[in-house]
């Protein structure tokens, strides 16, 4: 696969992330995730085997990204907040093909790299909620719609469902060690309306379609994994 550099800010070249590095990251991730938790992966066959794909992942635990990187059937490049690239972790994350993004600005370098991943037929991972929260896709940023409409890549919804119990947790934001974590891949869908429009109205409409699809997938995933009743109990207390 040919991987060409793209132009970033001030015309500078932006080197695309390493797909070989992402594959190494996938192998490290799968070993680590299966060593610390008990992943159950459902629907991975729904991820297209070739061509550009966007994985849209809910975000309620700190392990959501590494978990999907590890269990996804293809190497993936996630947009990760720059705050995570600290100390020795920064060079490592670069080496395994992950993309640093400054969420406080329109980070042109990150945008250029992400579009480059899709232009080269790769897999781009995004947390459309922008930050870790309830993980219910209730509030989406426009970034996912922009990448989906601009690239024409199909979006695959991914629900990561871990234990919500505090008992057994060693670190805040992580499910208890050796607990079951379900990763459910949904059917790919097109976010755009087929017109190719990239106007603000078109992106807003695409965001609405995406939110509907992701929320529906999350409910289906909770039902499939037997977590739907637990989710309902949490929302009523």
Backbone as CSV, one residue per row, in Angstrom:
resi,resn,N_x,N_y,N_z,CA_x,CA_y,CA_z,C_x,C_y,C_z
1,UNK,0.836,-1.182,0.000,0.000,0.000,0.000,0.880,1.244,0.000
2,UNK,0.610,2.190,-0.885,1.415,3.406,-0.969,0.938,4.416,0.060
3,UNK,1.885,4.950,0.796,1.541,5.899,1.844,2.309,7.186,1.577
4,UNK,1.586,8.210,1.142,2.220,9.462,0.775,2.071,10.477,1.901
5,UNK,3.097,11.326,2.125,2.959,12.394,3.097,1.958,13.425,2.601
6,UNK,1.256,14.075,3.530,0.298,15.117,3.197,0.813,16.447,3.716
7,UNK,0.178,17.519,3.274,0.573,18.847,3.709,-0.226,19.258,4.930
8,UNK,0.482,19.737,5.960,-0.176,20.203,7.179,-0.136,21.699,7.259
9,UNK,0.011,22.232,8.456,0.048,23.668,8.649,1.262,24.257,7.956
10,UNK,1.086,25.469,7.397,2.149,26.211,6.747,2.818,25.392,5.643
11,UNK,2.091,24.436,5.057,2.606,23.668,3.948,3.603,22.597,4.326
12,UNK,3.816,22.378,5.633,4.792,21.379,6.060,4.250,19.978,5.809
13,UNK,5.161,19.050,5.538,4.745,17.677,5.286,4.378,16.984,6.585
14,UNK,3.321,16.196,6.543,2.882,15.434,7.699,3.053,13.959,7.370
15,UNK,3.900,13.283,8.104,4.161,11.870,7.853,2.992,11.019,8.337
16,UNK,2.469,10.138,7.490,1.359,9.285,7.931,1.821,8.313,9.006
17,UNK,0.932,7.931,9.910,1.308,6.981,10.959,1.634,5.622,10.375
18,UNK,2.448,4.877,11.085,2.921,3.582,10.601,1.856,2.498,10.770
19,UNK,1.488,1.853,9.655,0.537,0.738,9.753,1.214,-0.484,10.368
20,UNK,2.497,-0.654,10.065,3.238,-1.750,10.693,3.274,-1.536,12.203
21,UNK,3.485,-0.280,12.627,3.469,0.027,14.052,2.116,-0.248,14.673
22,UNK,1.031,0.085,13.928,-0.316,-0.169,14.436,-0.572,-1.663,14.598
23,UNK,-0.023,-2.474,13.714,-0.177,-3.930,13.830,0.569,-4.444,15.059
24,UNK,1.767,-3.881,15.303,2.499,-4.244,16.517,1.690,-3.838,17.749
25,UNK,1.104,-2.627,17.713,0.262,-2.173,18.818,-0.929,-3.085,19.039
26,UNK,-1.498,-3.594,17.942,-2.637,-4.512,18.058,-2.222,-5.791,18.777
27,UNK,-1.044,-6.307,18.444,-0.577,-7.540,19.082,-0.259,-7.320,20.558
28,UNK,0.338,-6.169,20.866,0.610,-5.854,22.269,-0.702,-5.687,23.020
29,UNK,-1.643,-4.968,22.391,-2.920,-4.693,23.034,-3.713,-5.946,23.338
30,UNK,-3.743,-6.882,22.388,-4.543,-8.085,22.617,-3.958,-8.910,23.757
31,UNK,-2.622,-8.979,23.840,-2.002,-9.723,24.938,-2.265,-9.073,26.275
32,UNK,-2.155,-7.756,26.311,-2.358,-7.022,27.561,-3.806,-7.098,28.016
33,UNK,-4.740,-6.890,27.081,-6.151,-6.876,27.451,-6.630,-8.249,27.928
34,UNK,-6.198,-9.321,27.238,-6.597,-10.659,27.662,-5.875,-11.081,28.930
35,UNK,-4.739,-10.448,29.210,-4.016,-10.766,30.432,-4.628,-10.128,31.661
36,UNK,-5.217,-8.932,31.493,-5.743,-8.180,32.642,-7.254,-8.287,32.797
37,UNK,-7.976,-8.478,31.677,-9.430,-8.590,31.742,-9.899,-9.820,30.974
38,UNK,-11.182,-9.950,30.792,-11.745,-11.081,30.055,-12.599,-10.554,28.907
39,UNK,-11.958,-10.139,27.821,-12.727,-9.597,26.699,-13.613,-10.651,26.043
40,UNK,-14.807,-10.212,25.676,-15.693,-11.034,24.850,-16.019,-10.194,23.618
41,UNK,-15.575,-10.639,22.463,-15.690,-9.856,21.237,-16.813,-10.416,20.378
42,UNK,-17.738,-9.543,19.996,-18.896,-9.945,19.202,-18.969,-9.090,17.942
43,UNK,-19.204,-9.717,16.810,-19.437,-8.999,15.559,-18.207,-8.431,14.887
44,UNK,-17.009,-8.891,15.237,-15.797,-8.354,14.603,-15.815,-8.575,13.090
45,UNK,-16.523,-9.584,12.639,-16.615,-9.883,11.201,-17.327,-8.772,10.435
46,UNK,-18.014,-7.877,11.151,-18.720,-6.783,10.479,-17.775,-5.678,9.992
47,UNK,-16.562,-5.647,10.518,-15.587,-4.645,10.070,-15.119,-5.023,8.674
48,UNK,-15.294,-4.145,7.679,-14.836,-4.468,6.325,-13.375,-4.896,6.318
49,UNK,-13.055,-5.934,5.567,-11.713,-6.499,5.581,-10.688,-5.609,4.899
50,UNK,-11.142,-4.771,3.986,-10.239,-3.874,3.272,-10.898,-2.508,3.124
51,UNK,-10.080,-1.521,2.779,-10.598,-0.184,2.515,-10.728,0.651,3.770
52,UNK,-10.974,1.952,3.597,-11.062,2.857,4.743,-12.278,2.577,5.612
53,UNK,-12.078,2.648,6.913,-13.141,2.396,7.883,-12.932,3.339,9.078
54,UNK,-14.029,3.825,9.626,-13.981,4.592,10.866,-14.652,3.791,11.964
55,UNK,-13.924,3.525,13.044,-14.510,2.881,14.218,-14.956,3.966,15.185
56,UNK,-16.246,4.028,15.461,-16.804,5.017,16.383,-17.089,4.324,17.713
57,UNK,-16.313,4.659,18.734,-16.307,3.905,19.990,-16.866,4.755,21.131
58,UNK,-17.758,4.176,21.933,-18.199,4.887,23.136,-17.054,4.916,24.139
59,UNK,-17.132,5.824,25.110,-15.951,6.045,25.958,-16.367,6.255,27.413
60,UNK,-16.283,5.177,28.198,-16.603,5.276,29.621,-15.490,4.757,30.512
61,UNK,-14.490,4.053,29.927,-13.364,3.533,30.697,-12.054,3.956,30.032
62,UNK,-11.013,4.043,30.808,-9.709,4.404,30.259,-9.136,3.329,29.338
63,UNK,-9.641,2.118,29.427,-9.103,1.038,28.592,-9.833,0.892,27.266
64,UNK,-10.833,1.728,26.991,-11.634,1.549,25.782,-10.774,1.543,24.519
65,UNK,-9.868,2.524,24.400,-9.012,2.595,23.225,-8.097,1.390,23.094
66,UNK,-7.269,1.104,24.117,-6.398,-0.075,24.031,-7.165,-1.372,23.815
67,UNK,-8.365,-1.469,24.403,-9.149,-2.686,24.229,-9.535,-2.873,22.764
68,UNK,-10.053,-1.814,22.133,-10.465,-1.931,20.732,-9.255,-2.122,19.829
69,UNK,-8.163,-1.420,20.110,-6.934,-1.607,19.332,-6.508,-3.075,19.375
70,UNK,-6.635,-3.693,20.549,-6.208,-5.075,20.708,-7.111,-6.095,20.052
71,UNK,-8.429,-5.888,20.133,-9.346,-6.938,19.662,-9.907,-6.690,18.263
72,UNK,-9.696,-5.502,17.695,-10.188,-5.229,16.346,-9.497,-6.156,15.343
73,UNK,-10.192,-6.543,14.285,-9.598,-7.478,13.324,-8.556,-6.854,12.405
74,UNK,-8.427,-5.524,12.433,-7.439,-4.828,11.617,-6.673,-3.827,12.479
75,UNK,-5.409,-3.529,12.126,-4.678,-2.508,12.873,-5.374,-1.162,12.746
76,UNK,-5.432,-0.407,13.828,-6.182,0.844,13.827,-5.352,1.991,14.389
77,UNK,-5.719,3.195,13.957,-5.051,4.422,14.377,-6.087,5.300,15.083
78,UNK,-5.941,5.468,16.384,-6.905,6.246,17.150,-6.436,7.681,17.329
79,UNK,-7.385,8.600,17.271,-7.125,9.973,17.673,-7.160,10.010,19.197
80,UNK,-6.030,10.368,19.802,-5.884,10.329,21.259,-5.479,11.710,21.760
81,UNK,-6.085,12.155,22.832,-5.775,13.481,23.373,-4.277,13.603,23.671
82,UNK,-3.750,14.804,23.440,-2.307,15.009,23.585,-1.839,14.792,25.017
83,UNK,-2.750,14.957,25.987,-2.381,14.777,27.393,-1.939,13.349,27.704
84,UNK,-2.335,12.408,26.848,-1.949,11.006,27.070,-0.531,10.733,26.591
85,UNK,0.021,11.628,25.769,1.365,11.431,25.225,2.404,12.032,26.174
86,UNK,2.507,11.478,27.366,3.415,12.017,28.375,4.536,11.013,28.656
87,UNK,5.733,11.551,28.948,6.860,10.703,29.300,7.160,9.676,28.220
88,UNK,7.594,8.490,28.616,7.938,7.442,27.644,6.729,6.917,26.876
89,UNK,5.521,7.197,27.390,4.322,6.725,26.692,4.145,7.436,25.354
90,UNK,4.601,8.699,25.265,4.454,9.460,24.034,5.137,8.809,22.845
91,UNK,6.459,8.561,22.914,7.142,7.900,21.797,6.564,6.517,21.480
92,UNK,6.129,5.795,22.514,5.552,4.469,22.286,4.263,4.574,21.480
93,UNK,3.398,5.525,21.856,2.124,5.668,21.151,2.340,6.100,19.703
94,UNK,3.318,6.965,19.489,3.665,7.325,18.111,4.134,6.091,17.349
95,UNK,4.962,5.270,17.995,5.545,4.102,17.335,4.483,3.086,16.928
96,UNK,3.399,3.000,17.717,2.349,2.026,17.390,1.209,2.676,16.601
97,UNK,1.510,3.808,15.973,0.602,4.365,14.975,-0.575,5.156,15.477
98,UNK,-0.534,5.637,16.736,-1.655,6.412,17.251,-1.436,7.908,16.997
99,UNK,-2.515,8.678,16.939,-2.469,10.069,16.504,-2.730,11.014,17.678
100,UNK,-1.814,11.918,17.907,-1.961,12.905,18.984,-2.808,14.072,18.491
101,UNK,-3.819,14.442,19.291,-4.686,15.549,18.902,-4.839,16.529,20.059
102,UNK,-4.741,17.804,19.750,-4.976,18.877,20.715,-6.450,19.238,20.630
103,UNK,-7.217,18.898,21.656,-8.666,19.084,21.621,-9.085,20.535,21.829
104,UNK,-8.135,21.392,22.216,-8.475,22.790,22.494,-8.488,23.647,21.233
105,UNK,-7.994,23.094,20.116,-7.931,23.843,18.866,-8.369,22.937,17.720
106,UNK,-8.499,23.549,16.537,-8.696,22.748,15.330,-7.309,22.261,14.908
107,UNK,-6.937,21.108,15.387,-5.579,20.585,15.216,-5.385,20.101,13.778
108,UNK,-4.807,20.963,12.934,-4.692,20.655,11.508,-3.767,19.466,11.246
109,UNK,-2.734,19.343,12.062,-1.821,18.210,11.861,-2.545,16.893,12.108
110,UNK,-3.306,16.815,13.216,-4.055,15.600,13.519,-5.115,15.319,12.459
111,UNK,-5.795,16.380,11.995,-6.819,16.218,10.966,-6.196,15.670,9.685
112,UNK,-5.042,16.239,9.307,-4.356,15.803,8.096,-3.918,14.348,8.209
113,UNK,-3.381,13.980,9.369,-2.952,12.589,9.561,-4.141,11.636,9.507
114,UNK,-5.248,12.021,10.146,-6.432,11.157,10.172,-6.986,10.954,8.769
115,UNK,-7.072,12.034,7.993,-7.545,11.906,6.614,-6.583,11.056,5.792
116,UNK,-5.278,11.161,6.100,-4.290,10.347,5.409,-4.483,8.867,5.667
117,UNK,-4.833,8.519,6.910,-5.113,7.119,7.244,-6.233,6.585,6.353
118,UNK,-7.303,7.366,6.218,-8.449,6.915,5.426,-8.131,6.904,3.933
119,UNK,-7.383,7.894,3.463,-7.018,7.918,2.045,-6.156,6.719,1.668
120,UNK,-5.390,6.229,2.635,-4.544,5.068,2.392,-5.262,3.751,2.681
121,UNK,-6.582,3.819,2.889,-7.362,2.600,3.088,-7.225,1.993,4.463
122,UNK,-6.880,2.814,5.467,-6.685,2.312,6.811,-7.898,2.472,7.706
123,UNK,-7.705,2.114,8.973,-8.777,2.151,9.977,-8.499,3.283,10.953
124,UNK,-9.440,4.210,11.051,-9.336,5.336,11.964,-10.286,5.125,13.135
125,UNK,-9.770,5.225,14.359,-10.598,5.083,15.553,-10.889,6.431,16.168
126,UNK,-12.153,6.670,16.522,-12.583,7.950,17.081,-13.514,7.710,18.262
127,UNK,-13.346,8.533,19.306,-14.321,8.608,20.390,-15.193,9.824,20.092
128,UNK,-16.360,9.629,19.479,-17.153,10.785,19.020,-17.683,11.664,20.138
129,UNK,-17.678,11.154,21.386,-18.117,11.987,22.497,-17.028,12.967,22.923
130,UNK,-15.819,12.754,22.424,-14.740,13.695,22.674,-13.942,13.449,23.932
131,UNK,-14.584,12.889,24.957,-13.898,12.637,26.216,-14.609,11.527,26.963
132,UNK,-13.958,10.988,27.971,-14.558,9.901,28.742,-15.720,10.427,29.583
133,UNK,-16.856,9.724,29.518,-18.031,10.135,30.276,-18.923,8.946,30.553
134,UNK,-20.219,9.102,30.276,-21.164,8.016,30.507,-21.050,6.930,29.443
135,UNK,-20.458,7.268,28.317,-20.301,6.275,27.252,-21.603,5.900,26.589
136,UNK,-22.549,6.855,26.523,-23.870,6.538,25.985,-24.161,7.233,24.655
137,UNK,-23.144,7.867,24.072,-23.292,8.565,22.796,-24.335,9.678,22.862
138,UNK,-24.598,10.206,24.056,-25.645,11.228,24.187,-25.212,12.566,23.602
139,UNK,-23.928,12.856,23.608,-23.446,14.141,23.118,-22.252,13.912,22.190
140,UNK,-22.467,14.167,20.902,-21.414,13.925,19.919,-20.825,15.237,19.424
141,UNK,-19.510,15.222,19.180,-18.866,16.343,18.516,-18.937,16.132,17.009
142,UNK,-18.655,17.193,16.264,-18.827,17.143,14.811,-17.655,16.467,14.101
143,UNK,-16.578,16.146,14.843,-15.391,15.588,14.207,-15.651,14.319,13.425
144,UNK,-16.416,13.402,14.003,-16.695,12.136,13.337,-17.428,12.377,12.026
145,UNK,-18.432,13.253,12.052,-19.185,13.545,10.828,-18.272,14.131,9.757
146,UNK,-17.365,15.013,10.158,-16.445,15.625,9.197,-15.606,14.565,8.500
147,UNK,-14.986,13.672,9.278,-14.135,12.646,8.683,-14.941,11.686,7.813
148,UNK,-16.136,11.335,8.263,-16.960,10.389,7.512,-17.436,10.991,6.196
149,UNK,-17.904,12.243,6.233,-18.407,12.889,5.025,-17.257,13.228,4.078
150,UNK,-16.169,13.731,4.638,-15.017,14.125,3.807,-14.400,12.918,3.095
151,UNK,-14.283,11.788,3.795,-13.607,10.618,3.227,-14.544,9.664,2.509
152,UNK,-15.820,9.682,2.888,-16.761,8.702,2.351,-16.606,7.325,2.965
153,UNK,-15.768,7.208,4.014,-15.533,5.909,4.658,-16.751,5.479,5.467
154,UNK,-17.073,4.191,5.463,-18.170,3.713,6.306,-17.797,3.804,7.779
155,UNK,-18.814,3.993,8.608,-18.639,4.067,10.057,-19.113,2.761,10.679
156,UNK,-18.270,2.172,11.518,-18.648,0.963,12.256,-18.796,1.348,13.726
157,UNK,-20.014,1.261,14.284,-20.185,1.566,15.706,-19.594,0.454,16.568
158,UNK,-18.940,0.849,17.658,-18.331,-0.119,18.566,-18.749,0.229,19.991
159,UNK,-19.343,-0.729,20.674,-19.743,-0.547,22.073,-18.798,-1.337,22.964
160,UNK,-18.134,-0.634,23.875,-17.286,-1.285,24.874,-18.029,-1.222,26.197
161,UNK,-18.369,-2.381,26.726,-19.203,-2.469,27.916,-18.457,-3.218,29.001
162,UNK,-18.012,-2.481,30.026,-17.318,-3.073,31.150,-18.131,-2.968,32.410
163,UNK,-17.641,-3.563,33.474,-18.342,-3.529,34.749,-18.438,-2.104,35.268
164,UNK,-19.601,-1.745,35.785,-19.788,-0.420,36.379,-19.627,-0.450,37.898
165,UNK,-19.342,-1.621,38.445,-19.186,-1.727,39.903,-17.855,-1.126,40.339
166,UNK,-17.854,-0.483,41.503,-16.630,0.079,42.054,-15.800,-0.987,42.759
167,UNK,-16.469,-2.021,43.281,-15.772,-3.064,44.013,-14.779,-3.783,43.108
168,UNK,-13.576,-3.954,43.575,-12.557,-4.670,42.825,-11.703,-3.788,41.943
169,UNK,-12.026,-2.491,41.871,-11.222,-1.597,41.047,-9.956,-1.185,41.782
170,UNK,-8.834,-1.268,41.071,-7.574,-0.794,41.636,-7.303,0.640,41.225
171,UNK,-7.791,1.035,40.050,-7.565,2.369,39.526,-8.897,2.939,39.060
172,UNK,-9.165,4.193,39.441,-10.392,4.857,39.014,-10.441,4.929,37.494
173,UNK,-11.595,4.663,36.918,-11.742,4.727,35.472,-11.463,3.421,34.767
174,UNK,-11.091,2.376,35.532,-10.853,1.063,34.938,-11.846,0.058,35.500
175,UNK,-12.314,-0.872,34.685,-13.139,-1.948,35.232,-12.277,-2.834,36.124
176,UNK,-12.888,-3.556,37.068,-12.109,-4.438,37.948,-11.273,-5.434,37.136
177,UNK,-10.069,-5.700,37.600,-9.207,-6.656,36.914,-9.878,-8.022,36.832
178,UNK,-9.671,-8.696,35.708,-10.219,-10.015,35.409,-11.740,-10.016,35.271
179,UNK,-12.350,-8.829,35.217,-13.789,-8.778,34.958,-14.037,-8.873,33.452
180,UNK,-15.270,-9.193,33.086,-15.597,-9.331,31.679,-15.811,-7.962,31.047
181,UNK,-15.251,-7.785,29.884,-15.457,-6.577,29.096,-15.958,-7.004,27.717
182,UNK,-17.143,-6.546,27.358,-17.724,-6.895,26.066,-17.391,-5.817,25.041
183,UNK,-16.954,-6.233,23.862,-16.705,-5.327,22.746,-17.587,-5.784,21.598
184,UNK,-18.556,-4.948,21.232,-19.554,-5.336,20.240,-19.449,-4.422,19.020
185,UNK,-19.103,-5.006,17.880,-19.014,-4.262,16.626,-20.360,-4.309,15.911
186,UNK,-20.779,-3.169,15.372,-22.055,-3.103,14.672,-21.898,-3.101,13.163
187,UNK,-23.019,-2.995,12.471,-23.002,-2.965,11.009,-22.473,-1.626,10.512
188,UNK,-21.624,-1.632,9.480,-21.139,-0.368,8.922,-22.268,0.409,8.256
189,UNK,-22.168,1.737,8.311,-23.180,2.576,7.667,-22.518,3.831,7.106
190,UNK,-23.202,4.464,6.156,-22.718,5.704,5.552,-23.309,6.887,6.320
191,UNK,-22.454,7.831,6.682,-22.927,8.972,7.474,-23.509,10.070,6.600
192,UNK,-22.983,10.214,5.382,-23.455,11.276,4.501,-24.770,10.923,3.840
193,UNK,-25.316,11.920,3.124,-26.593,11.700,2.428,-26.384,11.358,0.967
194,UNK,-25.133,11.149,0.579,-24.831,10.791,-0.803,-24.573,11.974,-1.709
195,UNK,-24.791,13.185,-1.221,-24.612,14.374,-2.054,-23.171,14.853,-2.093
196,UNK,-22.387,14.426,-1.101,-21.003,14.889,-1.025,-20.861,16.269,-0.412
197,UNK,-21.969,16.865,0.031,-21.917,18.218,0.615,-21.137,18.210,1.927
198,UNK,-20.362,19.289,2.176,-19.593,19.417,3.412,-19.947,20.702,4.145
199,UNK,-21.129,21.230,3.877,-21.558,22.450,4.546,-21.842,22.165,6.016
200,UNK,-21.947,23.246,6.799,-22.277,23.086,8.222,-23.600,22.351,8.388
201,UNK,-24.584,22.670,7.550,-25.879,21.998,7.641,-25.739,20.511,7.343
202,UNK,-24.928,20.186,6.327,-24.733,18.781,5.964,-24.047,18.023,7.088
203,UNK,-23.065,18.661,7.736,-22.363,18.004,8.839,-23.282,17.835,10.046
204,UNK,-24.127,18.839,10.300,-25.082,18.720,11.413,-26.061,17.575,11.162
205,UNK,-26.516,17.464,9.914,-27.439,16.377,9.572,-26.741,15.024,9.698
206,UNK,-25.484,14.965,9.270,-24.725,13.716,9.381,-24.514,13.345,10.840
207,UNK,-24.247,14.349,11.687,-24.073,14.089,13.120,-25.344,13.500,13.716
208,UNK,-26.502,14.023,13.281,-27.774,13.483,13.762,-27.969,12.032,13.340
209,UNK,-27.635,11.717,12.088,-27.761,10.334,11.622,-26.807,9.410,12.393
210,UNK,-25.592,9.904,12.608,-24.602,9.105,13.334,-25.069,8.829,14.750
211,UNK,-25.562,9.860,15.430,-25.994,9.683,16.817,-27.128,8.659,16.910
212,UNK,-28.045,8.714,15.977,-29.159,7.756,15.974,-28.642,6.335,15.809
213,UNK,-27.712,6.142,14.875,-27.163,4.812,14.616,-26.355,4.295,15.804
214,UNK,-25.524,5.175,16.384,-24.681,4.740,17.498,-25.509,4.415,18.735
215,UNK,-26.505,5.253,19.021,-27.354,5.002,20.187,-28.133,3.702,20.035
216,UNK,-28.619,3.441,18.819,-29.349,2.200,18.557,-28.432,0.992,18.731
217,UNK,-27.196,1.127,18.226,-26.250,0.011,18.381,-25.924,-0.239,19.845
218,UNK,-25.744,0.828,20.609,-25.416,0.662,22.027,-26.527,-0.073,22.768
219,UNK,-27.774,0.281,22.481,-28.896,-0.412,23.128,-28.942,-1.879,22.701
220,UNK,-28.726,-2.138,21.399,-28.695,-3.519,20.923,-27.564,-4.308,21.590
221,UNK,-26.389,-3.650,21.751,-25.238,-4.318,22.359,-25.514,-4.644,23.820
222,UNK,-26.149,-3.728,24.522,-26.489,-3.981,25.933,-27.485,-5.129,26.053
223,UNK,-28.421,-5.174,25.132,-29.410,-6.260,25.160,-28.723,-7.597,24.838
224,UNK,-27.865,-7.584,23.833,-27.178,-8.798,23.397,-26.283,-9.373,24.494
225,UNK,-25.650,-8.495,25.266,-24.706,-8.942,26.293,-25.348,-9.102,27.668
226,UNK,-26.647,-8.833,27.759,-27.334,-8.963,29.041,-27.092,-7.801,29.986
227,UNK,-26.651,-6.654,29.445,-26.361,-5.498,30.294,-27.445,-4.426,30.241
228,UNK,-28.497,-4.649,29.480,-29.509,-3.615,29.296,-30.212,-3.282,30.599
229,UNK,-30.607,-4.297,31.373,-31.310,-4.048,32.627,-30.420,-3.305,33.619
230,UNK,-29.128,-3.654,33.636,-28.203,-2.935,34.529,-28.125,-1.474,34.168
231,UNK,-28.089,-1.183,32.871,-28.022,0.210,32.414,-29.283,0.961,32.809
232,UNK,-30.425,0.302,32.699,-31.691,0.949,33.072,-31.763,1.230,34.565
233,UNK,-31.240,0.304,35.360,-31.244,0.523,36.824,-30.376,1.709,37.194
234,UNK,-29.240,1.860,36.497,-28.339,2.968,36.802,-29.004,4.319,36.473
235,UNK,-29.791,4.368,35.403,-30.399,5.622,35.007,-31.590,5.996,35.877
236,UNK,-32.110,5.062,36.630,-33.250,5.346,37.493,-32.854,5.663,38.927
237,UNK,-31.542,5.596,39.230,-31.084,5.874,40.610,-30.232,7.143,40.639
